[in-house]
Amino acid sequence: MTVRHLFPPLTLRATGLSWGRGGMALGANVSFSVTAGQCLLLRGPNGGGKTTLLLTLAGIIAPLDGSFAIAGAGEDERVLHYCGHRNAIKPRLTVQENLAFWAEVNGATGSPAKAALDEVGLGHLADLDAGYLSAGQSRRLALARLLVSHRPLWLLDEPTAALDSEGHELVTRLLDRHLDMGGLFIAATHDPITLPDLARMETLVMGQQP
Ligand SMILES: Nc1ncnc2c1ncn2[C@@H]1O[C@H](COP(=O)(O)OP(=O)(O)OP(=O)(O)O)[C@@H](O)[C@H]1O
């Protein structure tokens, strides 16, 4: 598959990285790199440290040791989306208003809100208060945020959580297209995610005994 490089070609490189919570190390001295058109899947048991690693790479938690760097971006460029396992939906705003809010916060550099909602299968619910969405519909709305603001690096925590089989296909399609565009992503997942081109995928298994 050809990478079209619609994004600046980034590389995220971790060197001897250790991460953890509350003084407890959850990963130690790990090195990896992910570059434009590629992805890294984080796998492992509950409590294994996947979310903590994503939060660390998002700059929300400080590493315990080692370092990581994102090469290929301007100093002040906002290059990443962090999509946590909570959907961060405002229940009193409509579905479309939620998306418009995030487009304003993150920059309306991607698809128009209505097109993004159509893409994730929520176009018919645009005017519904988002608090009424089902679990899977809420997840779809969270994923639509990735589409309204173009950013090359996606850090995703359980992107397929609560989704039906068509939703799983949607996620595969969005992720594959993102890599086609020269984006990259790191995703923590308990579900299998299989992209058409397996050469693009690496897996980091964590939380295992040495
Ligand atoms: N603020 C905190 N203080 C102390 N420990 C914490 C804190 N937040 C999370 N933890 C612990 O850190 C460990 C790793 O949690 P994390 O959410 O990174 O795991 P995970 O691999 O994403 O798990 P899951 O598959 O269940 O989502 C867990 O044991 C959790 O209880």
PDBQT file of the ligand as one rigid body, heavy atoms in Angstrom, charges set to zero:
ROOT
HETATM    1  N1  LIG A 301      -3.197   7.251  39.946  1.00  0.00    +0.000 N 
HETATM    2  C1  LIG A 301      -2.796   6.009  40.196  1.00  0.00    +0.000 A 
HETATM    3  N2  LIG A 301      -2.097   5.696  41.311  1.00  0.00    +0.000 NA
HETATM    4  C2  LIG A 301      -1.664   4.457  41.543  1.00  0.00    +0.000 A 
HETATM    5  N3  LIG A 301      -1.884   3.415  40.704  1.00  0.00    +0.000 NA
HETATM    6  C3  LIG A 301      -2.576   3.660  39.592  1.00  0.00    +0.000 A 
HETATM    7  C4  LIG A 301      -3.058   4.964  39.264  1.00  0.00    +0.000 A 
HETATM    8  N4  LIG A 301      -3.705   4.899  38.078  1.00  0.00    +0.000 NA
HETATM    9  C5  LIG A 301      -3.616   3.631  37.682  1.00  0.00    +0.000 A 
HETATM   10  N5  LIG A 301      -2.931   2.888  38.571  1.00  0.00    +0.000 N 
HETATM   11  C6  LIG A 301      -2.593   1.457  38.458  1.00  0.00    +0.000 C 
HETATM   12  O1  LIG A 301      -1.678   1.289  37.401  1.00  0.00    +0.000 OA
HETATM   13  C7  LIG A 301      -1.825  -0.016  36.840  1.00  0.00    +0.000 C 
HETATM   14  C8  LIG A 301      -1.831   0.071  35.352  1.00  0.00    +0.000 C 
HETATM   15  O2  LIG A 301      -3.048   0.633  34.900  1.00  0.00    +0.000 OA
HETATM   16  P1  LIG A 301      -3.318   0.882  33.366  1.00  0.00    +0.000 P 
HETATM   17  O3  LIG A 301      -4.624   1.576  33.296  1.00  0.00    +0.000 OA
HETATM   18  O4  LIG A 301      -2.136   1.527  32.738  1.00  0.00    +0.000 OA
HETATM   19  O5  LIG A 301      -3.413  -0.610  32.800  1.00  0.00    +0.000 OA
HETATM   20  P2  LIG A 301      -3.973  -1.147  31.423  1.00  0.00    +0.000 P 
HETATM   21  O6  LIG A 301      -2.954  -2.100  30.865  1.00  0.00    +0.000 OA
HETATM   22  O7  LIG A 301      -4.374  -0.040  30.534  1.00  0.00    +0.000 OA
HETATM   23  O8  LIG A 301      -5.241  -1.967  31.912  1.00  0.00    +0.000 OA
HETATM   24  P3  LIG A 301      -6.633  -2.355  31.194  1.00  0.00    +0.000 P 
HETATM   25  O9  LIG A 301      -6.326  -3.446  30.203  1.00  0.00    +0.000 OA
HETATM   26  O10 LIG A 301      -7.440  -2.844  32.351  1.00  0.00    +0.000 OA
HETATM   27  O11 LIG A 301      -7.195  -1.103  30.576  1.00  0.00    +0.000 OA
HETATM   28  C9  LIG A 301      -3.071  -0.610  37.469  1.00  0.00    +0.000 C 
HETATM   29  O12 LIG A 301      -2.686  -1.557  38.449  1.00  0.00    +0.000 OA
HETATM   30  C10 LIG A 301      -3.768   0.591  38.103  1.00  0.00    +0.000 C 
HETATM   31  O13 LIG A 301      -4.472   0.236  39.250  1.00  0.00    +0.000 OA
ENDROOT
TORSDOF 0
